[in-house]
Structures are given as C-alpha cells and as structure tokens.
C-alpha cells in the first residue's frame, strides 16, 4: 500500500484528495492500494473568498461530507513538522497527543495567511482572512453603538476593495439611521495597484457610490481601542480597523528544503512537484506555479482548485508509475465584487473589462454561491468534478460575455 498525505483542508487540499482517489479509481485499483489521508486542524472547508460578506459563519462545508463519501481518511490535527528525508509528518492531535504520519507522496496545500503589521496596537486589528477573524468582525459590528459607526480598511487590493464596498451597508444595518463612515487606506498612489488600470474606473466609481473615503499614499502608523493614526498624522476615531494587506504562504513551506518566492511559496515544476525535493508536491497558496504565458499563479481559489486537482492526479499517477500531467489552467479571469454598485469582470492578465454592473454582479453571485462549492454526500459527483481537466468555469464566463 502507498500513502498519499495531504496537508490542508482548503480548496487545494480537498481537491488534491479527490484527485488522488480519482486516479486510483481510474487505474482500477482497490482502495487499499493507495491510501489517501488529509490532515487539517479544522472540521470544515472554509469558503474563504466569501468571508468579506455578512454572517461569515455560514461560509463553510463540512469536510466529512466531501472526504467521507470518497473514502479519504481525515486526521484532525495541527501539523508541527515535516521531515522530507524520513517522509514523515509530525502533528498534534486535538487530545494533545503527538502523531507521526508517514507518506510516500506528500501534497502541501496549507494555504496562506494575512500578516499583521508591526505597528503599535496591532492586537486591535480585525481581518476577513480566516473564519475566526471574519466571525469576530461580524460580532463586533453587531455590538457597535451610537458614535461608533466609522470603519477603516487598510489595503486597497482585491480583498480591501471588496470589504470596503460591503461595509457601508453592513454598518447601516446596525446603525439605526445614524451616519456611517468607511475610510480606505492604501500606501500606493492608486487604488488596486496590482489590479492594473483597466478596472480602476469601475472600482473608483463603486467606492464613490458607496461613499467610501479614499486615503492614498499613507499607511497605518498605530491604533488603539478608539482610534487609528495614519502616517501623515491623521487621527480617525474608530473602533473598527480591518487589515487586508500582506499575504504570505503558510509557514509550513519553511519545513520543505525547496526554493521559496518573496511571499513564501515553494517553486514547483510543471507537474507541481517541489523543485529539488523528491516525493513532495505543493498546490494552492503554497505553490509558485507557472500559469499561461509564463505568469505565476495568483493566491486565489481560481488557481488553487485546478492545482489541487492536478496535484492529486499526479501523486496518484506517481505512486502507480503512470505518466504525470502538466499544469495548464484555463485563461485567467477576475471577478471583483463592488458591493451594491455591482461587480467588474476582467479577462486575462492585462485585465481587459468584459462585464460591469448588475451583469457582472450576477456572475459573481454564481461564483460565490455555486461554482466554488464542492458537491457533498455524493461520491460520483465529487470524483467527476475532480477531473483535472475541469479547472475553472471559463467556458461559462465566455458564454456570458
């Protein structure tokens, strides 16, 4: 029996597990031939792209409803070490007992995390990066009282724009008619610097429509329970500061003796094998994989899902001595939620606008509410969708533009 071990219960990890099981089925082998195990501390797959929305606690899928039907063994534990020489992973179970998990092939799909800034008062920051963080913000908003309906969002990138355009309505829902204020702080001289100039007019229009104030060329200098101070000396009275900048790959990448990029992702080859490390693959936010035209993938579910499927297919093929497949995702698209204003859909790495307004908003709702969710309680449906040739519904996007 060969052991395939997957670290991480997010998009990449879940689909890697399904992809490995599908590979075993395709080879016509019994379950005992390749044992697939997924280890993660949580019981749920968090639908992370939706955590900027209200009531984030509902944005989850029980891992057992996806992994159980296809026979994946789930270990609820926190990984503490990876020994690539011994091919063994150390973990700590919920009962505090240490675990040693051997593997023949390993897929590191431990995701990424937002990194809090080294500023005074950072403990008062909120985030929408994790389920606990987003739930904490949701509960906090529900407890705000008169005079406290000002929020500051730090970081004018993808996540910052989505939460900034969503927050005014979330604040109004608890403000009882009182004035609300949202301030977006970005240290660059433009909003969405990494998104390019194409969608920027729509982004600015949406921020204006929502009444969001924009402060460019400044950063957060410090904060306490009642106020935030910016680098230009501006003081904003607020109890709600949301940090969205500075994403980095899981620190578990440092346990792998491979080369990492500037945000900690492991360099992988076209088959998603970690370069120079035998038997180890990486997928999702831990992998610096090359997509079309030499572009390196984004840390997003759009790339995590196909990477997971392919990593699972390839580890299965690897242990069975079958040929590996190259990573070839569908062309890159982005669909940015812009709150009540709508959304903006762009195509390609140059982000050419394809849809805006209500039309794009309907597409975003389809993505968030349907496309990114795995099937549950249905082995046949899960394994059918685990086909690594099914990457991202670009065909559906093309049909709508």
SEVO-62035 format. One record per residue (C-alpha): x, y, z. Coordinates in steps of 0.1 Angstrom, whole numbers, plus 5000, padded with zeros to 4 digits. Example, Ala and Ser with C-alpha at 12.3 -4.5 7.8 and 13.67 -1.06 7.14 Angstrom:
SEVO-62035
512349555078;513749895071;
end
This chain:
SEVO-62035
500050005000;501250354992;500450655014;499450994999;499351255026;497751595020;498251895044;495452145043;491652135041;491052435018;490352434981;493652294970;493852034997;490351904993;490651874955;494051714958;492551444980;489751394955;492151394925;494251124941;491250904948;490050964912;493550854899;493350534919;489850464906;490950534870;493750274875;491150014886;492849954919;491349874953;491150134980;493949954999;496450014970;496650384976;495650525010;494750895008;494851095041;494151465047;495351635078;493951975090;493152125124;489652225113;486452025106;485252245078;486452365044;486152745047;484752925017;487453195022;486653414992;483253495008;484553605043;484153975034;480353925033;477953955063;477353645085;480553465075;479853175098;477753015071;480553015046;481752655053;481352305042;481952005065;485051825053;483451485062;480751545037;483351575009;486051345020;483951075037;481950965006;485150914986;487050725013;489650985023;490950935058;490751265077;493051345106;492051635128;495451765139;497852055136;501051985116;504152085136;506951945114;507751785080;510751555076;511351515039;514251275044;512251035066;509051105046;507151175078;504951455091;504651535128;501351665141;499551735174;496151585178;493251755195;493751545226;497351685228;498951365217;501751375192;501151195159;503651075133;502151045097;504250865071;503950935034;505150805001;503951124984;503151455001;500951744989;501552065009;498352275005;498352465038;497252795023;498253145032;497653395059;497553765063;500453915082;499654175108;501854485106;504454565132;502654875145;501654975180;498154845188;498154565161;496154355185;493154575179;493054495142;490354285125;490654075094;488553875069;491353625063;490053335085;486753215098;487553325134;488753665121;485753725099;483353605126;485053825152;484454125129;480854025123;480154005160;481954335166;479854525141;476754385157;477854535190;478654885178;476755175194;476055535186;479055725175;481055415166;479955355130;483255455114;485455185099;488955195084;490054945058;493854915054;494954795020;493454884987;493954554969;491354284959;490254204995;490354565007;488154684979;485554404984;485254465022;485354845018;482454844994;480554595015;481054765049;478755075045;475654855042;476854625070;477254935092;473955085082;472154755092;473154825128;473355205128;469655275131;469755565107;472955715121;475655835098;478255575088;481755625075;484255395058;487855505050;490055305026;493855355033;496355255006;500055325008;500355334970;499255634950;496455444933;493655214944;494254844934;497854884922;498154514915;494854514895;496154754869;494555054852;491854864833;489254814861;490255114881;487555354868;484855104878;486455044912;486655424919;483055464908;481955184931;483855334961;482255674953;478855514951;479255354985;480555685000;483955535008;486655795015;490055715000;493355805015;496255734992;500055744998;499655685036;499855385058;498655285093;501055415119;499355295151;496055235167;494355175200;490855075210;489255405200;491355555171;493655495142;496655715134;497955735098;501555805088;500656165078;499456235113;495756205106;493756055135;490455875128;488155795157;487255435151;486855105169;486954915136;490154885116;490354595091;493754485079;493854325044;497454365032;500454145033;499553785024;502153515029;502253145023;501852905053;504952895074;505052515068;506752595035;509852665056;509852295066;510452195030;514052235017;513052404985;513352744970;510653004980;509553324964;509153664981;505853564998;507053225009;505553004981;507552704970;508852684934;507352394916;507752234882;505152194856;503751884874;503552074907;506451884922;508552104946;511752164927;514651964942;512551774968;511651414960;508151304967;506751644976;504151844957;502752184965;499352334955;497352644961;498752934980;501852744990;502952694953;504552944929;503352764898;503552894863;500252954845;499753064809;502253284791;504853254820;502753424846;502953304881;499653204896;497753424920;496853324955;493153264947;490652974945;490753014908;494252874907;494052674940;491252444926;492952334894;496352304912;494752074938;493051854912;496251824892;498451764923;496151484934;496151334899;499851344897;500651204932;498250924923;499950864890;503450894906;502950624931;501350404904;504250464880;502050634854;502850954834;502351284850;500251574835;501451934832;499652224848;497552404822;494852614838;492152794819;492953164810;493053394839;489953594848;489053814878;485553904891;485754174918;482654234940;481954604943;479154594968;475754754959;477354914928;477754574911;480954404901;483654404874;484754104854;488154124836;489853874812;493553794810;496553924829;496054264814;492554264830;490554374800;487054464812;484454214799;481454294822;480454554847;477454644869;474454424875;475554174849;478954114865;477354104899;475153814889;478253634877;480053704910;477053564929;477153254908;480853214915;480453274952;477253074958;477752784934;480952734914;483452734942;481552494964;482352124961;479551864959;478651694992;477451345001;477851224965;480951034957;480251014919;479651384917;482751464937;485051234917;483651354884;484451714893;487951614905;488951554869;492051784865;490851874830;487952064847;489752364861;487752684863;484452754845;485952994820;483752844793;480752964813;482353304817;482953324779;479353234772;478253524793;480453794778;
end
